[in-house]
Amino acid sequence: MSGSAVLPVLLALVAAMLFACASVAQQSAAASVPEGDSLVAGLLRSPRWWAGVIGDVGGYGVQVAALWVGSVLVVQPLVVSMLLFALPLSAKFSGFRMTRRIWLSAVSLALALAVFIVVGDPTEGHSNAPWSEWMIPLVIAGAVVTGCVVAGLTSKNPGHRALCLGAAGGLLFGVAVAFTKFVTDLVDKDILGALTAWQTYALVGCGVVGFYLQQRAFQAGPLSASLPAVTIGEPFGAAFLGITVLDERVRDGPVALAVIAGSVAVMIYATIALSRTQAGVTEGAAAG
């Protein structure tokens, strides 16, 4: 491997480690806030949470640098490996043991998501869709997010709450990604137009609410339930709006479609398995 090929790989792995450390710090801080107390106030007072925010900012910066010198298809699958850093780090600091089943689920999820990114490889669409084309897909996405939030808030199982709230936050991050395409293209042409466009405020709103739901997921249950749900929710949300609104297209050959469908099935199964497995470990430790 040449030096020019090694650099983006190293940068992507550094970004993944920073994201992993940030997630562990934020989840630890959120979990320490009692359910009845104000989550936002508790997080703002937590040095651990602020350290996690700094880690996220650093991770995004290194990820941008990796994308600057390497391709998306090299960088993004490697960034997904943050799951394999975050879960053992979380287990170490929380006192839980990473079982073989947890490792298998985590590796399967990371590999399936990497395959989904590489094989899907959507073609670039357009970014000037009118409101009439956004409306129905946004209503559908909003209904799914609302259903996840309701399921998370009403569940008594910590793993299930973290899974549902994390999925809702991840889906909103994906919706924000779709809006980002429109806003960045508009900024290049008309900065004042970008300031008055509804998509700009929808982007900010989705990002803020998604981040809040992510922190609620961190507060609700173990990282192995919340982080995988956030991680797969984002590409799902972005792909849904990319295909239905922005006219992006994934590879449509029969083999590619079969691989994509298989990857999606593995991601969903592994995410649910992680939430159930770690919830069982948590309950067993509490009983002991």
Secondary structure, 3 states (H helix, E strand, C coil): CCHHHHHHHHHHHHHHHHHHHHHHHHHHHHHCCCCCCCHHHHHHCCHHHHHHHHHHHHHHHHHHHHHHHCCHHHHHHHHCCHHHHHHHHHHHHHCCCCCHHHHHHHHHHHHHHHHHHHHHCCECCCCCCCHHHHHHHHHHHHHHHHHHHHHHHHCCCHHHHHHHHHHHHHHHHHHHHHHHHHHHHHHHHCHHHHHHCHHHHHHHHHHHHHHHHHHHHHHHCCHHHHHHHHHHHHHHHHHHHHHHCCCCECCCCHHHHHHHHHHHHHHHHHHHHHHHHHHHHHHHHHHC
